[in-house]
Each structure stands twice: as structure tokens, then as C-alpha cells.
Amino acid sequence: MKFGENNVAMADRTIRIAIAVILFAFIVLKDVKGWLVYLVFIIGLIFLITGLVGTCPLYSMFGIGTAPKKK
């Protein structure tokens, strides 16, 4: 599997985006405070970007993926 190749299936992408929205909601609703806000924001941003782009660098590093194989 090449780095930058689409390796995240549509269901996985939807779940990642939903998790990002939930994490951002925690920040907006002030359920997290202090330095934890930055950590939750960064994790949410990573989930959002990988969900929108369809590529996960960790999946590429470990040679796994949830997207259907191209023929």
C-alpha cells in the first residue's frame, strides 16, 4: 500500500467524521477544560482530516486499510 493512497472505507470515514464532531461539541459545550481542550481539538482535527481525505497515515505505515482493493 502506497503512502497517500485511499485506504479508508466510506463507513470508516463516516465514523471518523462523527467522532470529530462529537469531540468538537465537547469543546464548544465546555465539557473539557485546561490543556485537555488542545488535546481533544488535535485528536478531533486528525479524525476530521482523515475522514474527509480518505487516507490514514497510520494505516499506510502498517499496511492495512478498510477501503476496497483496486483491481
Biopython code that builds the backbone (N, CA, C, O; Angstrom):
import numpy as np
from Bio.PDB.StructureBuilder import StructureBuilder

atoms = [
    (1, "MET", "N", (0.848, -1.178, 0.000)),
    (1, "MET", "CA", (0.000, 0.000, 0.000)),
    (1, "MET", "C", (0.892, 1.241, 0.000)),
    (1, "MET", "O", (1.805, 1.356, 0.818)),
    (2, "LYS", "N", (0.631, 2.142, -0.897)),
    (2, "LYS", "CA", (1.430, 3.353, -1.022)),
    (2, "LYS", "C", (0.943, 4.430, -0.066)),
    (2, "LYS", "O", (-0.243, 4.520, 0.253)),
    (3, "PHE", "N", (1.887, 5.240, 0.380)),
    (3, "PHE", "CA", (1.542, 6.346, 1.266)),
    (3, "PHE", "C", (0.717, 7.364, 0.498)),
    (3, "PHE", "O", (1.083, 7.746, -0.614)),
    (4, "GLY", "N", (-0.394, 7.808, 1.077)),
    (4, "GLY", "CA", (-1.275, 8.780, 0.437)),
    (4, "GLY", "C", (-2.384, 8.151, -0.391)),
    (4, "GLY", "O", (-3.239, 8.851, -0.932)),
    (5, "GLU", "N", (-2.364, 6.829, -0.486)),
    (5, "GLU", "CA", (-3.400, 6.120, -1.231)),
    (5, "GLU", "C", (-4.679, 6.047, -0.399)),
    (5, "GLU", "O", (-4.626, 5.968, 0.828)),
    (6, "ASN", "N", (-5.818, 6.073, -1.070)),
    (6, "ASN", "CA", (-7.088, 5.981, -0.365)),
    (6, "ASN", "C", (-7.170, 4.624, 0.337)),
    (6, "ASN", "O", (-7.223, 3.586, -0.323)),
    (7, "ASN", "N", (-7.180, 4.631, 1.673)),
    (7, "ASN", "CA", (-7.193, 3.384, 2.419)),
    (7, "ASN", "C", (-8.265, 3.354, 3.519)),
    (7, "ASN", "O", (-8.216, 2.515, 4.419)),
    (8, "VAL", "N", (-9.230, 4.277, 3.437)),
    (8, "VAL", "CA", (-10.292, 4.357, 4.443)),
    (8, "VAL", "C", (-11.638, 4.216, 3.726)),
    (8, "VAL", "O", (-11.967, 5.005, 2.840)),
    (9, "ALA", "N", (-12.407, 3.203, 4.122)),
    (9, "ALA", "CA", (-13.713, 2.942, 3.506)),
    (9, "ALA", "C", (-14.729, 4.012, 3.914)),
    (9, "ALA", "O", (-14.497, 4.770, 4.857)),
    (10, "MET", "N", (-15.836, 4.067, 3.209)),
    (10, "MET", "CA", (-16.857, 5.090, 3.454)),
    (10, "MET", "C", (-17.431, 4.989, 4.867)),
    (10, "MET", "O", (-17.647, 6.014, 5.513)),
    (11, "ALA", "N", (-17.680, 3.777, 5.355)),
    (11, "ALA", "CA", (-18.213, 3.626, 6.717)),
    (11, "ALA", "C", (-17.199, 4.142, 7.742)),
    (11, "ALA", "O", (-17.566, 4.821, 8.701)),
    (12, "ASP", "N", (-15.938, 3.817, 7.533)),
    (12, "ASP", "CA", (-14.863, 4.276, 8.423)),
    (12, "ASP", "C", (-14.758, 5.801, 8.388)),
    (12, "ASP", "O", (-14.566, 6.440, 9.422)),
    (13, "ARG", "N", (-14.884, 6.374, 7.201)),
    (13, "ARG", "CA", (-14.816, 7.834, 7.061)),
    (13, "ARG", "C", (-15.968, 8.507, 7.803)),
    (13, "ARG", "O", (-15.774, 9.522, 8.471)),
    (14, "THR", "N", (-17.169, 7.936, 7.682)),
    (14, "THR", "CA", (-18.335, 8.489, 8.364)),
    (14, "THR", "C", (-18.164, 8.451, 9.873)),
    (14, "THR", "O", (-18.495, 9.412, 10.567)),
    (15, "ILE", "N", (-17.648, 7.342, 10.376)),
    (15, "ILE", "CA", (-17.418, 7.216, 11.817)),
    (15, "ILE", "C", (-16.367, 8.209, 12.285)),
    (15, "ILE", "O", (-16.522, 8.816, 13.344)),
    (16, "ARG", "N", (-15.302, 8.383, 11.515)),
    (16, "ARG", "CA", (-14.256, 9.346, 11.884)),
    (16, "ARG", "C", (-14.805, 10.772, 11.950)),
    (16, "ARG", "O", (-14.488, 11.518, 12.877)),
    (17, "ILE", "N", (-15.614, 11.144, 10.982)),
    (17, "ILE", "CA", (-16.185, 12.493, 10.968)),
    (17, "ILE", "C", (-17.159, 12.668, 12.133)),
    (17, "ILE", "O", (-17.195, 13.732, 12.751)),
    (18, "ALA", "N", (-17.937, 11.649, 12.433)),
    (18, "ALA", "CA", (-18.865, 11.721, 13.570)),
    (18, "ALA", "C", (-18.108, 11.876, 14.887)),
    (18, "ALA", "O", (-18.515, 12.657, 15.747)),
    (19, "ILE", "N", (-17.017, 11.145, 15.048)),
    (19, "ILE", "CA", (-16.191, 11.273, 16.259)),
    (19, "ILE", "C", (-15.627, 12.683, 16.363)),
    (19, "ILE", "O", (-15.602, 13.266, 17.447)),
    (20, "ALA", "N", (-15.173, 13.232, 15.237)),
    (20, "ALA", "CA", (-14.632, 14.593, 15.244)),
    (20, "ALA", "C", (-15.699, 15.601, 15.671)),
    (20, "ALA", "O", (-15.421, 16.504, 16.460)),
    (21, "VAL", "N", (-16.902, 15.452, 15.159)),
    (21, "VAL", "CA", (-17.991, 16.368, 15.528)),
    (21, "VAL", "C", (-18.290, 16.267, 17.022)),
    (21, "VAL", "O", (-18.503, 17.280, 17.688)),
    (22, "ILE", "N", (-18.303, 15.055, 17.535)),
    (22, "ILE", "CA", (-18.559, 14.861, 18.967)),
    (22, "ILE", "C", (-17.453, 15.500, 19.808)),
    (22, "ILE", "O", (-17.738, 16.158, 20.809)),
    (23, "LEU", "N", (-16.204, 15.311, 19.410)),
    (23, "LEU", "CA", (-15.093, 15.913, 20.156)),
    (23, "LEU", "C", (-15.158, 17.440, 20.118)),
    (23, "LEU", "O", (-14.915, 18.100, 21.128)),
    (24, "PHE", "N", (-15.486, 17.996, 18.957)),
    (24, "PHE", "CA", (-15.612, 19.455, 18.861)),
    (24, "PHE", "C", (-16.785, 19.958, 19.699)),
    (24, "PHE", "O", (-16.721, 21.049, 20.264)),
    (25, "ALA", "N", (-17.858, 19.163, 19.780)),
    (25, "ALA", "CA", (-19.000, 19.543, 20.614)),
    (25, "ALA", "C", (-18.605, 19.601, 22.084)),
    (25, "ALA", "O", (-19.066, 20.482, 22.811)),
    (26, "PHE", "N", (-17.758, 18.676, 22.532)),
    (26, "PHE", "CA", (-17.258, 18.717, 23.912)),
    (26, "PHE", "C", (-16.531, 20.036, 24.184)),
    (26, "PHE", "O", (-16.655, 20.613, 25.263)),
    (27, "ILE", "N", (-15.778, 20.498, 23.198)),
    (27, "ILE", "CA", (-15.039, 21.757, 23.371)),
    (27, "ILE", "C", (-16.005, 22.931, 23.420)),
    (27, "ILE", "O", (-15.892, 23.793, 24.291)),
    (28, "VAL", "N", (-16.955, 22.970, 22.490)),
    (28, "VAL", "CA", (-17.907, 24.085, 22.414)),
    (28, "VAL", "C", (-18.775, 24.151, 23.669)),
    (28, "VAL", "O", (-19.077, 25.232, 24.174)),
    (29, "LEU", "N", (-19.166, 22.990, 24.157)),
    (29, "LEU", "CA", (-20.028, 22.950, 25.349)),
    (29, "LEU", "C", (-19.237, 23.076, 26.651)),
    (29, "LEU", "O", (-19.804, 23.021, 27.742)),
    (30, "LYS", "N", (-17.931, 23.245, 26.521)),
    (30, "LYS", "CA", (-17.027, 23.442, 27.661)),
    (30, "LYS", "C", (-17.048, 22.261, 28.638)),
    (30, "LYS", "O", (-16.977, 22.443, 29.853)),
    (31, "ASP", "N", (-17.148, 21.043, 28.080)),
    (31, "ASP", "CA", (-17.080, 19.847, 28.909)),
    (31, "ASP", "C", (-15.638, 19.482, 29.235)),
    (31, "ASP", "O", (-15.382, 18.750, 30.191)),
    (32, "VAL", "N", (-14.694, 19.989, 28.442)),
    (32, "VAL", "CA", (-13.274, 19.779, 28.724)),
    (32, "VAL", "C", (-12.653, 21.132, 29.032)),
    (32, "VAL", "O", (-13.057, 22.155, 28.478)),
    (33, "LYS", "N", (-11.677, 21.127, 29.914)),
    (33, "LYS", "CA", (-11.076, 22.388, 30.342)),
    (33, "LYS", "C", (-9.561, 22.267, 30.392)),
    (33, "LYS", "O", (-9.002, 21.171, 30.430)),
    (34, "GLY", "N", (-8.921, 23.413, 30.390)),
    (34, "GLY", "CA", (-7.471, 23.451, 30.527)),
    (34, "GLY", "C", (-6.749, 22.919, 29.294)),
    (34, "GLY", "O", (-7.195, 23.099, 28.161)),
    (35, "TRP", "N", (-5.625, 22.260, 29.548)),
    (35, "TRP", "CA", (-4.791, 21.761, 28.452)),
    (35, "TRP", "C", (-5.475, 20.642, 27.681)),
    (35, "TRP", "O", (-5.101, 20.355, 26.544)),
    (36, "LEU", "N", (-6.472, 20.007, 28.285)),
    (36, "LEU", "CA", (-7.182, 18.917, 27.624)),
    (36, "LEU", "C", (-7.949, 19.399, 26.393)),
    (36, "LEU", "O", (-8.206, 18.624, 25.472)),
    (37, "VAL", "N", (-8.312, 20.685, 26.382)),
    (37, "VAL", "CA", (-9.001, 21.261, 25.217)),
    (37, "VAL", "C", (-8.123, 21.122, 23.978)),
    (37, "VAL", "O", (-8.610, 20.769, 22.903)),
    (38, "TYR", "N", (-6.828, 21.400, 24.127)),
    (38, "TYR", "CA", (-5.911, 21.327, 22.985)),
    (38, "TYR", "C", (-5.750, 19.893, 22.497)),
    (38, "TYR", "O", (-5.717, 19.642, 21.292)),
    (39, "LEU", "N", (-5.652, 18.962, 23.425)),
    (39, "LEU", "CA", (-5.519, 17.557, 23.052)),
    (39, "LEU", "C", (-6.763, 17.056, 22.330)),
    (39, "LEU", "O", (-6.654, 16.386, 21.303)),
    (40, "VAL", "N", (-7.932, 17.371, 22.849)),
    (40, "VAL", "CA", (-9.192, 16.960, 22.219)),
    (40, "VAL", "C", (-9.329, 17.617, 20.848)),
    (40, "VAL", "O", (-9.804, 16.981, 19.907)),
    (41, "PHE", "N", (-8.925, 18.863, 20.721)),
    (41, "PHE", "CA", (-9.002, 19.563, 19.437)),
    (41, "PHE", "C", (-8.093, 18.900, 18.400)),
    (41, "PHE", "O", (-8.509, 18.680, 17.262)),
    (42, "ILE", "N", (-6.870, 18.584, 18.781)),
    (42, "ILE", "CA", (-5.922, 17.965, 17.846)),
    (42, "ILE", "C", (-6.416, 16.588, 17.415)),
    (42, "ILE", "O", (-6.350, 16.252, 16.233)),
    (43, "ILE", "N", (-6.906, 15.795, 18.354)),
    (43, "ILE", "CA", (-7.421, 14.471, 18.011)),
    (43, "ILE", "C", (-8.641, 14.603, 17.094)),
    (43, "ILE", "O", (-8.766, 13.862, 16.119)),
    (44, "GLY", "N", (-9.536, 15.539, 17.401)),
    (44, "GLY", "CA", (-10.698, 15.769, 16.551)),
    (44, "GLY", "C", (-10.303, 16.222, 15.154)),
    (44, "GLY", "O", (-10.908, 15.805, 14.167)),
    (45, "LEU", "N", (-9.295, 17.069, 15.073)),
    (45, "LEU", "CA", (-8.825, 17.562, 13.774)),
    (45, "LEU", "C", (-8.235, 16.424, 12.946)),
    (45, "LEU", "O", (-8.456, 16.358, 11.736)),
    (46, "ILE", "N", (-7.490, 15.534, 13.587)),
    (46, "ILE", "CA", (-6.920, 14.385, 12.880)),
    (46, "ILE", "C", (-8.040, 13.493, 12.348)),
    (46, "ILE", "O", (-8.000, 13.067, 11.194)),
    (47, "PHE", "N", (-9.040, 13.208, 13.187)),
    (47, "PHE", "CA", (-10.166, 12.391, 12.736)),
    (47, "PHE", "C", (-10.904, 13.068, 11.588)),
    (47, "PHE", "O", (-11.284, 12.402, 10.625)),
    (48, "LEU", "N", (-11.112, 14.371, 11.671)),
    (48, "LEU", "CA", (-11.828, 15.093, 10.624)),
    (48, "LEU", "C", (-11.061, 15.062, 9.302)),
    (48, "LEU", "O", (-11.645, 14.780, 8.255)),
    (49, "ILE", "N", (-9.775, 15.344, 9.342)),
    (49, "ILE", "CA", (-8.967, 15.375, 8.115)),
    (49, "ILE", "C", (-8.896, 13.993, 7.476)),
    (49, "ILE", "O", (-9.096, 13.860, 6.269)),
    (50, "THR", "N", (-8.614, 12.968, 8.269)),
    (50, "THR", "CA", (-8.520, 11.623, 7.690)),
    (50, "THR", "C", (-9.879, 11.154, 7.170)),
    (50, "THR", "O", (-9.946, 10.405, 6.196)),
    (51, "GLY", "N", (-10.954, 11.589, 7.814)),
    (51, "GLY", "CA", (-12.284, 11.236, 7.329)),
    (51, "GLY", "C", (-12.635, 11.929, 6.032)),
    (51, "GLY", "O", (-13.250, 11.325, 5.152)),
    (52, "LEU", "N", (-12.255, 13.184, 5.899)),
    (52, "LEU", "CA", (-12.570, 13.932, 4.683)),
    (52, "LEU", "C", (-11.693, 13.520, 3.508)),
    (52, "LEU", "O", (-12.169, 13.410, 2.378)),
    (53, "VAL", "N", (-10.417, 13.293, 3.774)),
    (53, "VAL", "CA", (-9.471, 12.973, 2.704)),
    (53, "VAL", "C", (-9.557, 11.510, 2.295)),
    (53, "VAL", "O", (-9.383, 11.181, 1.121)),
    (54, "GLY", "N", (-9.823, 10.631, 3.253)),
    (54, "GLY", "CA", (-9.923, 9.208, 2.946)),
    (54, "GLY", "C", (-8.607, 8.468, 3.025)),
    (54, "GLY", "O", (-8.492, 7.336, 2.555)),
    (55, "THR", "N", (-7.620, 9.102, 3.616)),
    (55, "THR", "CA", (-6.305, 8.490, 3.766)),
    (55, "THR", "C", (-5.866, 8.596, 5.213)),
    (55, "THR", "O", (-5.936, 9.667, 5.816)),
    (56, "CYS", "N", (-5.416, 7.487, 5.766)),
    (56, "CYS", "CA", (-4.917, 7.460, 7.134)),
    (56, "CYS", "C", (-3.434, 7.089, 7.101)),
    (56, "CYS", "O", (-3.090, 5.989, 6.668)),
    (57, "PRO", "N", (-2.550, 7.983, 7.547)),
    (57, "PRO", "CA", (-1.110, 7.683, 7.530)),
    (57, "PRO", "C", (-0.746, 6.463, 8.369)),
    (57, "PRO", "O", (0.160, 5.717, 7.996)),
    (58, "LEU", "N", (-1.427, 6.241, 9.493)),
    (58, "LEU", "CA", (-1.127, 5.064, 10.311)),
    (58, "LEU", "C", (-1.487, 3.780, 9.568)),
    (58, "LEU", "O", (-0.759, 2.791, 9.645)),
    (59, "TYR", "N", (-2.602, 3.795, 8.853)),
    (59, "TYR", "CA", (-2.972, 2.631, 8.048)),
    (59, "TYR", "C", (-1.881, 2.362, 7.013)),
    (59, "TYR", "O", (-1.508, 1.210, 6.789)),
    (60, "SER", "N", (-1.368, 3.420, 6.381)),
    (60, "SER", "CA", (-0.324, 3.255, 5.377)),
    (60, "SER", "C", (0.950, 2.695, 5.986)),
    (60, "SER", "O", (1.595, 1.829, 5.394)),
    (61, "MET", "N", (1.316, 3.182, 7.167)),
    (61, "MET", "CA", (2.540, 2.714, 7.817)),
    (61, "MET", "C", (2.467, 1.230, 8.144)),
    (61, "MET", "O", (3.462, 0.516, 8.010)),
    (62, "PHE", "N", (1.305, 0.761, 8.571)),
    (62, "PHE", "CA", (1.156, -0.631, 8.963)),
    (62, "PHE", "C", (0.634, -1.522, 7.833)),
    (62, "PHE", "O", (0.463, -2.727, 8.017)),
    (63, "GLY", "N", (0.383, -0.930, 6.675)),
    (63, "GLY", "CA", (-0.048, -1.703, 5.514)),
    (63, "GLY", "C", (-1.453, -2.269, 5.617)),
    (63, "GLY", "O", (-1.752, -3.316, 5.043)),
    (64, "ILE", "N", (-2.313, -1.575, 6.349)),
    (64, "ILE", "CA", (-3.692, -2.033, 6.467)),
    (64, "ILE", "C", (-4.621, -0.988, 5.850)),
    (64, "ILE", "O", (-4.200, 0.127, 5.545)),
    (65, "GLY", "N", (-5.855, -1.353, 5.675)),
    (65, "GLY", "CA", (-6.831, -0.410, 5.143)),
    (65, "GLY", "C", (-8.215, -1.021, 5.147)),
    (65, "GLY", "O", (-8.370, -2.242, 5.124)),
    (66, "THR", "N", (-9.208, -0.171, 5.177)),
    (66, "THR", "CA", (-10.590, -0.629, 5.168)),
    (66, "THR", "C", (-11.252, -0.389, 3.816)),
    (66, "THR", "O", (-12.363, -0.862, 3.577)),
    (67, "ALA", "N", (-10.576, 0.346, 2.930)),
    (67, "ALA", "CA", (-11.143, 0.629, 1.611)),
    (67, "ALA", "C", (-11.046, -0.613, 0.728)),
    (67, "ALA", "O", (-10.130, -1.421, 0.877)),
    (68, "PRO", "N", (-11.998, -0.756, -0.190)),
    (68, "PRO", "CA", (-11.925, -1.891, -1.113)),
    (68, "PRO", "C", (-10.674, -1.801, -1.989)),
    (68, "PRO", "O", (-10.237, -0.713, -2.364)),
    (69, "LYS", "N", (-10.121, -2.945, -2.298)),
    (69, "LYS", "CA", (-8.905, -3.010, -3.110)),
    (69, "LYS", "C", (-9.217, -2.637, -4.562)),
    (69, "LYS", "O", (-10.248, -3.022, -5.114)),
    (70, "LYS", "N", (-8.297, -1.878, -5.163)),
    (70, "LYS", "CA", (-8.434, -1.544, -6.585)),
    (70, "LYS", "C", (-7.862, -2.682, -7.405)),
    (70, "LYS", "O", (-6.856, -3.291, -7.041)),
    (71, "LYS", "N", (-8.523, -2.958, -8.520)),
    (71, "LYS", "CA", (-8.057, -4.053, -9.389)),
    (71, "LYS", "C", (-7.199, -3.555, -10.491)),
    (71, "LYS", "O", (-6.725, -4.343, -11.309)),
]
sb = StructureBuilder()
sb.init_structure("model")
sb.init_model(0)
sb.init_chain("A")
sb.init_seg("    ")
for serial, (resi, resn, name, xyz) in enumerate(atoms, 1):
    if name == "N":
        sb.init_residue(resn, " ", resi, " ")
    sb.init_atom(name, np.array(xyz, "f"), 0.0, 1.0, " ", f" {name:<3s}", serial, name[0])
structure = sb.get_structure()
